[in-house]
Amino acid sequence: MPAPAPAPVTPPAKRPPAAERVYTHVKDAVLDRRYEGGTLLTEGGLAEAVGVSRTPVREALLRLEVEGLIKLYPKKGALVLAVSAQEIADVVETRLLVEEFAARKAVPASPQLISRLEALLEEQRHYSDAGDLATVSVKDRCFHAEIVRHAGNEILSRLYDQLRDRQLRMGVAVMEAHPDRIAANITEHGELLEAIRSGDAEGAAQVVRRHVGRVKVLVRGEDR
């Protein structure tokens, strides 16, 4: 009787390249503000934290500098750049241009959009209750991005995707400084969902204008 065939061996999962691991480590820490604006990062410290040599650290930091998250200083390290007032104003202005248009275009909404927004709203509540601000910020951003995507304009969708990192960083900053706004954001998302569900295009645009416009004054500390 022939011996049974040996069970297939699953190869171990390949680890990402060293530079990619450093890039992900630093970027995630900047976006969720574990590395706040003004933090000086050193090649040696990052190499030790991630468990790599200094060469991939340099490669990752160069990539992050191109993305505008850090500023490299030879022989000193990398400075995490703070979010400037001008950047906040630019992001909010761009978001309003894209999201008001998208909110109108999303009406009448498909059942798929309504179902997705309901799920994202529930996830925001869940992670808010758990105190996970970084994930709340991600789900917040996904909620808005879903509406933009369903507007059906691929160029606007790509433009909106370019704002992702800045939105996430600002979102965490707002929630840390104004924890009372977490519940208010979720309530406003519910209002936006209801306007879209009911077919009120102009009402949806008005909710977006009020909701997104508040980000600027909150990050600047001008309002609560």
TORTOR-996516 format. One line per field, with one value per residue: residue number from 1; x, y, z of N, C-alpha, C, O in turn. Coordinates in steps of 0.05 Angstrom, whole numbers. Example, Ala and Ser with C-alpha at 12.3 -4.5 7.8 and 13.67 -1.06 7.14 Angstrom:
! residues 2
pos [1 / 2]
nxx [264 / 257]
nyy [-114 / -45]
nzz [156 / 142]
caxx [246 / 273]
cayy [-90 / -21]
cazz [156 / 143]
cxx [264 / 258]
cyy [-66 / 1]
czz [156 / 157]
oxx [285 / 268]
oyy [-66 / 23]
ozz [169 / 161]
! end
This chain:
! residues 224
pos [1 / 2 / 3 / 4 / 5 / 6 / 7 / 8 / 9 / 10 / 11 / 12 / 13 / 14 / 15 / 16 / 17 / 18 / 19 / 20 / 21 / 22 / 23 / 24 / 25 / 26 / 27 / 28 / 29 / 30 / 31 / 32 / 33 / 34 / 35 / 36 / 37 / 38 / 39 / 40 / 41 / 42 / 43 / 44 / 45 / 46 / 47 / 48 / 49 / 50 / 51 / 52 / 53 / 54 / 55 / 56 / 57 / 58 / 59 / 60 / 61 / 62 / 63 / 64 / 65 / 66 / 67 / 68 / 69 / 70 / 71 / 72 / 73 / 74 / 75 / 76 / 77 / 78 / 79 / 80 / 81 / 82 / 83 / 84 / 85 / 86 / 87 / 88 / 89 / 90 / 91 / 92 / 93 / 94 / 95 / 96 / 97 / 98 / 99 / 100 / 101 / 102 / 103 / 104 / 105 / 106 / 107 / 108 / 109 / 110 / 111 / 112 / 113 / 114 / 115 / 116 / 117 / 118 / 119 / 120 / 121 / 122 / 123 / 124 / 125 / 126 / 127 / 128 / 129 / 130 / 131 / 132 / 133 / 134 / 135 / 136 / 137 / 138 / 139 / 140 / 141 / 142 / 143 / 144 / 145 / 146 / 147 / 148 / 149 / 150 / 151 / 152 / 153 / 154 / 155 / 156 / 157 / 158 / 159 / 160 / 161 / 162 / 163 / 164 / 165 / 166 / 167 / 168 / 169 / 170 / 171 / 172 / 173 / 174 / 175 / 176 / 177 / 178 / 179 / 180 / 181 / 182 / 183 / 184 / 185 / 186 / 187 / 188 / 189 / 190 / 191 / 192 / 193 / 194 / 195 / 196 / 197 / 198 / 199 / 200 / 201 / 202 / 203 / 204 / 205 / 206 / 207 / 208 / 209 / 210 / 211 / 212 / 213 / 214 / 215 / 216 / 217 / 218 / 219 / 220 / 221 / 222 / 223 / 224]
nxx [17 / 14 / 51 / 21 / 15 / 59 / 39 / 27 / 76 / 71 / 102 / 140 / 114 / 138 / 178 / 168 / 213 / 271 / 274 / 221 / 196 / 216 / 197 / 141 / 137 / 153 / 118 / 66 / 71 / 77 / 28 / -9 / 7 / 44 / 96 / 103 / 95 / 156 / 187 / 251 / 281 / 329 / 377 / 403 / 370 / 322 / 338 / 350 / 300 / 269 / 299 / 339 / 393 / 429 / 426 / 376 / 344 / 358 / 341 / 285 / 273 / 285 / 244 / 200 / 210 / 201 / 146 / 131 / 127 / 170 / 232 / 296 / 359 / 426 / 472 / 446 / 392 / 322 / 269 / 205 / 152 / 109 / 37 / 18 / -16 / -29 / -29 / -72 / -114 / -112 / -122 / -174 / -203 / -197 / -221 / -274 / -288 / -287 / -319 / -370 / -389 / -388 / -425 / -473 / -475 / -478 / -530 / -589 / -578 / -544 / -564 / -519 / -483 / -510 / -511 / -457 / -441 / -472 / -447 / -395 / -406 / -424 / -376 / -344 / -369 / -359 / -302 / -294 / -318 / -280 / -237 / -198 / -167 / -136 / -157 / -210 / -203 / -186 / -232 / -268 / -247 / -253 / -308 / -322 / -292 / -318 / -365 / -345 / -322 / -368 / -390 / -374 / -333 / -272 / -225 / -231 / -235 / -182 / -154 / -175 / -156 / -103 / -102 / -104 / -64 / -55 / -107 / -116 / -77 / -92 / -142 / -133 / -106 / -147 / -184 / -154 / -145 / -197 / -237 / -292 / -312 / -312 / -359 / -394 / -377 / -392 / -447 / -457 / -441 / -481 / -524 / -510 / -512 / -567 / -589 / -570 / -593 / -647 / -651 / -639 / -602 / -582 / -586 / -550 / -502 / -500 / -493 / -442 / -412 / -416 / -395 / -343 / -319 / -312 / -266 / -221 / -224 / -224 / -173 / -140 / -154 / -194 / -247 / -298]
nyy [-24 / 42 / 96 / 151 / 215 / 267 / 321 / 386 / 436 / 498 / 556 / 601 / 666 / 721 / 773 / 844 / 887 / 916 / 973 / 986 / 970 / 1006 / 1053 / 1045 / 1041 / 1093 / 1127 / 1110 / 1123 / 1178 / 1194 / 1177 / 1207 / 1189 / 1202 / 1265 / 1331 / 1366 / 1329 / 1300 / 1253 / 1201 / 1166 / 1122 / 1111 / 1097 / 1053 / 1017 / 1013 / 988 / 945 / 941 / 958 / 1020 / 1037 / 1023 / 1056 / 1108 / 1107 / 1102 / 1149 / 1188 / 1180 / 1193 / 1247 / 1268 / 1261 / 1300 / 1295 / 1296 / 1331 / 1329 / 1334 / 1338 / 1296 / 1304 / 1286 / 1271 / 1315 / 1315 / 1344 / 1395 / 1404 / 1457 / 1521 / 1540 / 1493 / 1466 / 1501 / 1496 / 1441 / 1436 / 1472 / 1446 / 1397 / 1414 / 1433 / 1385 / 1349 / 1372 / 1374 / 1319 / 1299 / 1319 / 1294 / 1241 / 1231 / 1209 / 1157 / 1094 / 1027 / 1000 / 1041 / 1064 / 1020 / 1012 / 1061 / 1058 / 1015 / 1035 / 1077 / 1050 / 1024 / 1067 / 1083 / 1038 / 1037 / 1086 / 1079 / 1043 / 1075 / 1080 / 1123 / 1130 / 1091 / 1107 / 1155 / 1136 / 1107 / 1149 / 1180 / 1142 / 1141 / 1190 / 1185 / 1144 / 1167 / 1204 / 1169 / 1144 / 1185 / 1182 / 1206 / 1196 / 1226 / 1264 / 1229 / 1208 / 1255 / 1266 / 1222 / 1236 / 1269 / 1238 / 1223 / 1272 / 1283 / 1241 / 1252 / 1303 / 1290 / 1257 / 1295 / 1332 / 1301 / 1288 / 1338 / 1356 / 1319 / 1316 / 1324 / 1277 / 1246 / 1284 / 1287 / 1236 / 1240 / 1280 / 1253 / 1216 / 1250 / 1267 / 1218 / 1208 / 1250 / 1238 / 1187 / 1202 / 1229 / 1282 / 1325 / 1378 / 1387 / 1348 / 1370 / 1416 / 1396 / 1373 / 1420 / 1447 / 1409 / 1394 / 1444 / 1458 / 1433 / 1465 / 1508 / 1481 / 1453 / 1497 / 1515 / 1552 / 1543 / 1502]
nzz [0 / -19 / 11 / 46 / 15 / 33 / 76 / 49 / 56 / 86 / 66 / 107 / 122 / 85 / 110 / 107 / 68 / 101 / 99 / 87 / 133 / 171 / 149 / 154 / 210 / 228 / 200 / 217 / 271 / 269 / 246 / 284 / 325 / 364 / 354 / 360 / 329 / 324 / 348 / 351 / 312 / 311 / 270 / 294 / 338 / 313 / 283 / 324 / 348 / 309 / 294 / 254 / 207 / 198 / 145 / 116 / 147 / 133 / 80 / 87 / 115 / 77 / 41 / 72 / 81 / 30 / 28 / 62 / 118 / 152 / 167 / 144 / 177 / 166 / 200 / 248 / 251 / 241 / 239 / 263 / 229 / 250 / 245 / 206 / 211 / 161 / 130 / 154 / 139 / 83 / 75 / 97 / 63 / 14 / 25 / 33 / -18 / -47 / -17 / -8 / -60 / -71 / -34 / -53 / -103 / -88 / -78 / -109 / -61 / -67 / -45 / -29 / -14 / 30 / 65 / 74 / 98 / 145 / 170 / 178 / 212 / 257 / 270 / 284 / 332 / 363 / 367 / 390 / 440 / 459 / 466 / 427 / 393 / 346 / 311 / 309 / 282 / 232 / 215 / 214 / 172 / 131 / 127 / 104 / 57 / 31 / 14 / -23 / -60 / -80 / -109 / -160 / -190 / -214 / -216 / -175 / -133 / -130 / -120 / -69 / -40 / -35 / 8 / 52 / 93 / 120 / 138 / 175 / 214 / 232 / 251 / 296 / 327 / 338 / 367 / 412 / 435 / 441 / 468 / 475 / 425 / 398 / 405 / 384 / 331 / 313 / 318 / 280 / 234 / 233 / 221 / 170 / 143 / 147 / 118 / 67 / 60 / 59 / 12 / 9 / -20 / -17 / 38 / 57 / 37 / 68 / 119 / 113 / 104 / 153 / 188 / 169 / 165 / 218 / 235 / 225 / 262 / 310 / 311 / 313 / 362 / 370 / 382 / 411]
caxx [0 / 31 / 51 / 6 / 31 / 64 / 23 / 42 / 88 / 66 / 126 / 136 / 108 / 162 / 177 / 173 / 240 / 277 / 267 / 192 / 188 / 223 / 178 / 115 / 139 / 154 / 94 / 44 / 76 / 72 / 0 / -25 / 19 / 64 / 117 / 90 / 110 / 178 / 204 / 275 / 287 / 357 / 380 / 410 / 347 / 302 / 350 / 347 / 271 / 257 / 316 / 352 / 417 / 422 / 422 / 348 / 332 / 363 / 323 / 257 / 270 / 284 / 217 / 181 / 214 / 187 / 118 / 125 / 122 / 194 / 253 / 322 / 382 / 450 / 487 / 429 / 369 / 299 / 250 / 176 / 141 / 83 / 17 / 17 / -42 / -35 / -36 / -99 / -133 / -111 / -136 / -203 / -214 / -198 / -242 / -301 / -294 / -292 / -340 / -397 / -397 / -393 / -450 / -496 / -475 / -484 / -559 / -600 / -557 / -549 / -566 / -492 / -471 / -523 / -502 / -429 / -440 / -483 / -427 / -373 / -415 / -424 / -348 / -335 / -380 / -345 / -274 / -296 / -322 / -256 / -216 / -177 / -170 / -124 / -175 / -233 / -195 / -186 / -260 / -279 / -238 / -265 / -336 / -322 / -281 / -338 / -384 / -331 / -320 / -394 / -398 / -369 / -313 / -247 / -204 / -236 / -228 / -153 / -146 / -182 / -138 / -77 / -105 / -108 / -46 / -60 / -132 / -113 / -61 / -109 / -164 / -124 / -101 / -173 / -196 / -138 / -149 / -226 / -249 / -321 / -319 / -315 / -388 / -407 / -371 / -408 / -474 / -458 / -440 / -509 / -541 / -502 / -523 / -596 / -594 / -565 / -614 / -673 / -650 / -636 / -575 / -572 / -582 / -525 / -480 / -499 / -480 / -413 / -400 / -414 / -379 / -315 / -309 / -305 / -239 / -201 / -224 / -217 / -145 / -128 / -161 / -211 / -274 / -301]
cayy [0 / 66 / 114 / 175 / 238 / 285 / 345 / 408 / 454 / 526 / 571 / 623 / 692 / 738 / 799 / 866 / 896 / 932 / 1002 / 988 / 967 / 1031 / 1073 / 1041 / 1047 / 1122 / 1139 / 1104 / 1138 / 1207 / 1198 / 1175 / 1227 / 1179 / 1221 / 1291 / 1352 / 1376 / 1307 / 1295 / 1224 / 1195 / 1141 / 1101 / 1105 / 1083 / 1027 / 1000 / 1008 / 970 / 922 / 941 / 974 / 1049 / 1042 / 1025 / 1078 / 1131 / 1104 / 1107 / 1177 / 1204 / 1177 / 1208 / 1275 / 1274 / 1263 / 1324 / 1289 / 1302 / 1347 / 1317 / 1351 / 1321 / 1291 / 1309 / 1267 / 1279 / 1330 / 1311 / 1370 / 1401 / 1413 / 1486 / 1534 / 1542 / 1466 / 1461 / 1516 / 1485 / 1416 / 1441 / 1484 / 1425 / 1378 / 1426 / 1433 / 1358 / 1334 / 1384 / 1364 / 1290 / 1295 / 1324 / 1273 / 1215 / 1230 / 1188 / 1138 / 1065 / 1011 / 993 / 1063 / 1066 / 998 / 1016 / 1083 / 1049 / 998 / 1052 / 1092 / 1032 / 1019 / 1091 / 1081 / 1016 / 1044 / 1108 / 1067 / 1029 / 1095 / 1077 / 1147 / 1127 / 1076 / 1125 / 1174 / 1121 / 1102 / 1176 / 1187 / 1123 / 1148 / 1212 / 1176 / 1127 / 1185 / 1215 / 1148 / 1139 / 1207 / 1172 / 1222 / 1183 / 1246 / 1275 / 1208 / 1207 / 1279 / 1262 / 1202 / 1249 / 1283 / 1218 / 1225 / 1297 / 1281 / 1224 / 1266 / 1324 / 1278 / 1249 / 1319 / 1344 / 1284 / 1290 / 1364 / 1361 / 1292 / 1318 / 1325 / 1250 / 1240 / 1303 / 1278 / 1213 / 1250 / 1294 / 1233 / 1205 / 1270 / 1265 / 1193 / 1211 / 1268 / 1222 / 1166 / 1214 / 1241 / 1312 / 1332 / 1403 / 1383 / 1334 / 1388 / 1435 / 1381 / 1372 / 1447 / 1453 / 1388 / 1396 / 1471 / 1460 / 1422 / 1486 / 1524 / 1463 / 1448 / 1522 / 1521 / 1575 / 1536 / 1476]
cazz [0 / -21 / 34 / 40 / 7 / 56 / 76 / 38 / 76 / 80 / 71 / 126 / 109 / 82 / 124 / 89 / 68 / 124 / 95 / 88 / 162 / 184 / 138 / 166 / 238 / 232 / 190 / 235 / 296 / 264 / 241 / 309 / 344 / 383 / 348 / 355 / 316 / 340 / 358 / 335 / 309 / 303 / 255 / 312 / 354 / 297 / 276 / 347 / 353 / 288 / 292 / 228 / 206 / 192 / 116 / 109 / 161 / 116 / 57 / 95 / 122 / 52 / 30 / 89 / 76 / 5 / 35 / 78 / 146 / 168 / 155 / 151 / 184 / 165 / 225 / 271 / 251 / 226 / 255 / 255 / 224 / 262 / 227 / 207 / 207 / 132 / 121 / 163 / 123 / 56 / 75 / 101 / 39 / -7 / 33 / 29 / -46 / -57 / -2 / -13 / -87 / -69 / -19 / -71 / -124 / -76 / -75 / -91 / -53 / -72 / -21 / -21 / 0 / 56 / 82 / 81 / 117 / 170 / 182 / 187 / 235 / 280 / 277 / 298 / 359 / 377 / 374 / 409 / 467 / 468 / 470 / 406 / 377 / 320 / 294 / 305 / 261 / 207 / 208 / 207 / 145 / 113 / 124 / 84 / 31 / 18 / 0 / -46 / -80 / -93 / -126 / -187 / -205 / -207 / -211 / -148 / -113 / -128 / -106 / -41 / -28 / -29 / 34 / 73 / 116 / 134 / 152 / 198 / 234 / 243 / 265 / 322 / 342 / 347 / 387 / 436 / 447 / 446 / 469 / 473 / 397 / 386 / 403 / 366 / 303 / 306 / 315 / 254 / 213 / 232 / 207 / 142 / 133 / 145 / 95 / 42 / 59 / 53 / -14 / 12 / -29 / -6 / 67 / 61 / 33 / 90 / 142 / 107 / 107 / 182 / 201 / 160 / 171 / 246 / 240 / 225 / 287 / 332 / 312 / 322 / 390 / 371 / 387 / 423]
cxx [18 / 28 / 35 / 24 / 35 / 47 / 40 / 52 / 83 / 91 / 120 / 131 / 134 / 158 / 181 / 203 / 245 / 269 / 236 / 183 / 194 / 202 / 151 / 115 / 137 / 128 / 70 / 47 / 71 / 42 / -17 / -13 / 35 / 90 / 104 / 107 / 131 / 196 / 228 / 281 / 315 / 358 / 385 / 386 / 326 / 312 / 346 / 318 / 260 / 274 / 329 / 378 / 409 / 416 / 392 / 333 / 335 / 344 / 294 / 253 / 270 / 256 / 197 / 185 / 200 / 157 / 110 / 120 / 145 / 212 / 280 / 343 / 407 / 464 / 471 / 406 / 346 / 279 / 222 / 164 / 113 / 63 / 14 / -11 / -49 / -43 / -65 / -120 / -135 / -127 / -166 / -216 / -217 / -220 / -270 / -308 / -302 / -317 / -368 / -407 / -405 / -419 / -474 / -498 / -482 / -514 / -571 / -579 / -565 / -551 / -538 / -479 / -483 / -513 / -474 / -426 / -451 / -462 / -404 / -381 / -415 / -395 / -337 / -345 / -364 / -317 / -273 / -300 / -297 / -233 / -193 / -180 / -159 / -143 / -201 / -227 / -196 / -214 / -274 / -272 / -250 / -294 / -339 / -313 / -301 / -358 / -370 / -329 / -346 / -404 / -392 / -349 / -285 / -225 / -207 / -229 / -198 / -143 / -152 / -164 / -111 / -78 / -105 / -91 / -51 / -86 / -130 / -98 / -77 / -131 / -156 / -118 / -126 / -184 / -180 / -143 / -178 / -240 / -280 / -330 / -323 / -344 / -402 / -401 / -388 / -437 / -477 / -457 / -468 / -527 / -535 / -514 / -553 / -604 / -591 / -586 / -641 / -674 / -647 / -607 / -565 / -569 / -557 / -501 / -477 / -486 / -450 / -400 / -396 / -394 / -349 / -303 / -301 / -277 / -219 / -200 / -217 / -187 / -130 / -135 / -179 / -240 / -274 / -326]
cyy [25 / 84 / 139 / 198 / 257 / 310 / 368 / 427 / 483 / 542 / 594 / 650 / 709 / 764 / 821 / 874 / 915 / 961 / 1006 / 986 / 993 / 1053 / 1070 / 1048 / 1078 / 1135 / 1135 / 1121 / 1168 / 1211 / 1195 / 1191 / 1214 / 1194 / 1247 / 1310 / 1363 / 1354 / 1303 / 1265 / 1220 / 1168 / 1118 / 1092 / 1089 / 1055 / 1008 / 993 / 987 / 944 / 919 / 957 / 1003 / 1054 / 1043 / 1047 / 1103 / 1131 / 1111 / 1137 / 1195 / 1203 / 1193 / 1238 / 1284 / 1277 / 1286 / 1319 / 1296 / 1320 / 1336 / 1338 / 1334 / 1320 / 1296 / 1289 / 1278 / 1292 / 1324 / 1338 / 1373 / 1408 / 1443 / 1496 / 1535 / 1515 / 1459 / 1475 / 1504 / 1459 / 1419 / 1452 / 1463 / 1405 / 1389 / 1426 / 1405 / 1346 / 1346 / 1374 / 1335 / 1284 / 1299 / 1302 / 1246 / 1210 / 1228 / 1167 / 1110 / 1051 / 1004 / 1016 / 1066 / 1045 / 1002 / 1039 / 1075 / 1032 / 1015 / 1068 / 1075 / 1026 / 1043 / 1091 / 1061 / 1025 / 1069 / 1098 / 1053 / 1049 / 1093 / 1101 / 1144 / 1112 / 1092 / 1144 / 1160 / 1116 / 1128 / 1183 / 1168 / 1130 / 1170 / 1202 / 1158 / 1144 / 1196 / 1194 / 1143 / 1162 / 1201 / 1188 / 1211 / 1204 / 1258 / 1254 / 1206 / 1232 / 1276 / 1243 / 1215 / 1264 / 1264 / 1222 / 1250 / 1295 / 1264 / 1238 / 1287 / 1313 / 1269 / 1274 / 1332 / 1328 / 1285 / 1316 / 1369 / 1334 / 1293 / 1319 / 1298 / 1243 / 1259 / 1296 / 1255 / 1221 / 1264 / 1275 / 1220 / 1224 / 1270 / 1240 / 1196 / 1229 / 1253 / 1201 / 1177 / 1228 / 1272 / 1320 / 1357 / 1401 / 1368 / 1352 / 1408 / 1421 / 1379 / 1399 / 1453 / 1434 / 1391 / 1423 / 1474 / 1450 / 1444 / 1501 / 1507 / 1459 / 1474 / 1530 / 1545 / 1569 / 1509 / 1462]
czz [0 / 4 / 27 / 33 / 31 / 53 / 65 / 61 / 68 / 86 / 90 / 111 / 108 / 96 / 103 / 89 / 92 / 122 / 97 / 117 / 177 / 175 / 152 / 196 / 243 / 223 / 208 / 261 / 293 / 261 / 266 / 332 / 367 / 379 / 341 / 340 / 334 / 351 / 339 / 335 / 300 / 288 / 274 / 329 / 338 / 289 / 299 / 352 / 334 / 285 / 265 / 229 / 199 / 163 / 109 / 124 / 144 / 92 / 64 / 102 / 98 / 40 / 46 / 87 / 51 / 10 / 53 / 108 / 164 / 152 / 164 / 156 / 185 / 192 / 251 / 273 / 234 / 246 / 245 / 253 / 237 / 240 / 229 / 203 / 178 / 121 / 129 / 145 / 94 / 55 / 78 / 76 / 17 / -1 / 27 / -1 / -56 / -43 / -5 / -40 / -85 / -55 / -36 / -92 / -114 / -73 / -103 / -86 / -61 / -46 / -10 / -5 / 28 / 75 / 92 / 102 / 144 / 185 / 193 / 211 / 260 / 289 / 292 / 327 / 375 / 386 / 392 / 437 / 478 / 473 / 450 / 387 / 349 / 301 / 289 / 282 / 233 / 197 / 200 / 179 / 124 / 107 / 102 / 57 / 16 / 2 / -25 / -67 / -95 / -110 / -156 / -204 / -196 / -201 / -183 / -127 / -109 / -114 / -76 / -27 / -21 / -2 / 57 / 97 / 133 / 150 / 177 / 220 / 248 / 260 / 293 / 339 / 354 / 369 / 414 / 451 / 455 / 447 / 468 / 444 / 385 / 383 / 384 / 337 / 295 / 302 / 287 / 231 / 210 / 217 / 177 / 129 / 128 / 122 / 69 / 38 / 50 / 26 / -14 / 5 / -17 / 25 / 73 / 57 / 56 / 115 / 138 / 113 / 137 / 195 / 194 / 168 / 200 / 252 / 243 / 252 / 311 / 334 / 320 / 350 / 392 / 380 / 401 / 412]
oxx [35 / 7 / 36 / 47 / 17 / 41 / 63 / 39 / 90 / 101 / 98 / 143 / 149 / 137 / 196 / 216 / 227 / 258 / 227 / 163 / 178 / 192 / 139 / 96 / 122 / 117 / 55 / 27 / 61 / 31 / -37 / -21 / 38 / 105 / 94 / 131 / 126 / 217 / 224 / 285 / 325 / 341 / 374 / 382 / 314 / 297 / 339 / 311 / 243 / 264 / 330 / 384 / 386 / 403 / 384 / 313 / 316 / 332 / 281 / 233 / 256 / 246 / 179 / 166 / 189 / 144 / 87 / 109 / 142 / 209 / 285 / 344 / 409 / 468 / 482 / 401 / 351 / 272 / 216 / 164 / 97 / 71 / 9 / -29 / -73 / -61 / -80 / -139 / -156 / -142 / -182 / -238 / -237 / -235 / -287 / -330 / -321 / -334 / -388 / -430 / -425 / -434 / -494 / -520 / -492 / -523 / -564 / -564 / -589 / -541 / -534 / -465 / -469 / -508 / -468 / -411 / -440 / -458 / -395 / -365 / -408 / -390 / -321 / -329 / -357 / -310 / -254 / -287 / -292 / -212 / -172 / -193 / -170 / -146 / -213 / -244 / -205 / -220 / -291 / -290 / -258 / -304 / -355 / -324 / -301 / -366 / -383 / -333 / -346 / -425 / -403 / -347 / -276 / -207 / -187 / -218 / -189 / -124 / -135 / -157 / -98 / -58 / -105 / -101 / -51 / -88 / -140 / -106 / -77 / -139 / -171 / -125 / -126 / -193 / -192 / -146 / -183 / -255 / -292 / -354 / -334 / -353 / -420 / -419 / -399 / -451 / -497 / -469 / -477 / -544 / -553 / -524 / -564 / -623 / -607 / -597 / -656 / -695 / -653 / -590 / -542 / -550 / -543 / -482 / -455 / -472 / -435 / -378 / -375 / -377 / -332 / -280 / -284 / -265 / -202 / -179 / -205 / -175 / -109 / -123 / -181 / -256 / -254 / -332]
oyy [28 / 87 / 148 / 200 / 262 / 320 / 371 / 431 / 491 / 542 / 605 / 654 / 711 / 777 / 817 / 869 / 928 / 973 / 1026 / 1000 / 1001 / 1068 / 1090 / 1060 / 1087 / 1152 / 1154 / 1131 / 1181 / 1231 / 1210 / 1188 / 1227 / 1199 / 1251 / 1306 / 1369 / 1360 / 1303 / 1253 / 1235 / 1151 / 1096 / 1068 / 1070 / 1036 / 984 / 970 / 971 / 924 / 897 / 969 / 1008 / 1073 / 1062 / 1057 / 1119 / 1151 / 1125 / 1148 / 1215 / 1223 / 1205 / 1253 / 1306 / 1294 / 1290 / 1337 / 1301 / 1324 / 1334 / 1358 / 1317 / 1341 / 1293 / 1277 / 1294 / 1280 / 1329 / 1354 / 1355 / 1418 / 1454 / 1482 / 1531 / 1513 / 1448 / 1463 / 1503 / 1454 / 1407 / 1444 / 1462 / 1396 / 1374 / 1420 / 1403 / 1335 / 1331 / 1367 / 1327 / 1266 / 1284 / 1292 / 1229 / 1188 / 1244 / 1159 / 1102 / 1060 / 1002 / 1011 / 1069 / 1050 / 997 / 1037 / 1083 / 1034 / 1010 / 1073 / 1084 / 1024 / 1040 / 1097 / 1065 / 1021 / 1073 / 1107 / 1053 / 1041 / 1104 / 1098 / 1155 / 1120 / 1091 / 1149 / 1172 / 1121 / 1128 / 1191 / 1177 / 1127 / 1168 / 1209 / 1158 / 1136 / 1198 / 1200 / 1138 / 1160 / 1213 / 1185 / 1217 / 1199 / 1262 / 1261 / 1203 / 1230 / 1284 / 1247 / 1206 / 1270 / 1273 / 1223 / 1249 / 1305 / 1271 / 1236 / 1290 / 1324 / 1274 / 1274 / 1340 / 1339 / 1284 / 1317 / 1384 / 1328 / 1274 / 1314 / 1295 / 1234 / 1250 / 1299 / 1255 / 1211 / 1260 / 1279 / 1214 / 1215 / 1272 / 1241 / 1187 / 1223 / 1257 / 1197 / 1165 / 1238 / 1285 / 1322 / 1359 / 1413 / 1375 / 1351 / 1415 / 1434 / 1383 / 1400 / 1464 / 1442 / 1391 / 1425 / 1491 / 1458 / 1443 / 1505 / 1516 / 1460 / 1472 / 1548 / 1558 / 1587 / 1496 / 1440]
ozz [17 / 15 / 4 / 43 / 46 / 31 / 71 / 81 / 46 / 109 / 90 / 89 / 127 / 95 / 83 / 109 / 102 / 141 / 107 / 125 / 193 / 191 / 160 / 206 / 260 / 237 / 214 / 272 / 311 / 272 / 270 / 355 / 388 / 398 / 318 / 338 / 358 / 363 / 315 / 357 / 282 / 293 / 271 / 333 / 349 / 288 / 295 / 359 / 342 / 275 / 254 / 250 / 194 / 157 / 96 / 115 / 141 / 85 / 49 / 95 / 97 / 30 / 35 / 90 / 50 / -3 / 59 / 121 / 188 / 128 / 188 / 142 / 203 / 205 / 273 / 294 / 215 / 267 / 222 / 271 / 235 / 219 / 250 / 193 / 170 / 104 / 113 / 136 / 83 / 36 / 64 / 68 / 3 / -18 / 18 / -8 / -72 / -57 / -5 / -43 / -96 / -62 / -35 / -98 / -129 / -67 / -120 / -104 / -61 / -25 / 14 / 15 / 48 / 98 / 115 / 121 / 165 / 209 / 216 / 229 / 282 / 313 / 311 / 345 / 398 / 409 / 407 / 456 / 502 / 483 / 455 / 366 / 330 / 278 / 267 / 265 / 213 / 174 / 182 / 163 / 103 / 84 / 84 / 36 / -8 / -19 / -46 / -91 / -119 / -123 / -174 / -228 / -174 / -185 / -169 / -106 / -86 / -97 / -59 / -3 / -2 / 9 / 80 / 120 / 157 / 172 / 198 / 244 / 272 / 280 / 312 / 363 / 377 / 389 / 435 / 475 / 474 / 428 / 460 / 439 / 363 / 362 / 370 / 320 / 272 / 283 / 274 / 210 / 188 / 201 / 161 / 107 / 108 / 108 / 50 / 16 / 35 / 18 / -33 / 23 / -8 / 36 / 92 / 73 / 63 / 130 / 157 / 125 / 145 / 212 / 212 / 176 / 206 / 273 / 260 / 263 / 330 / 356 / 333 / 362 / 413 / 384 / 403 / 419]
! end
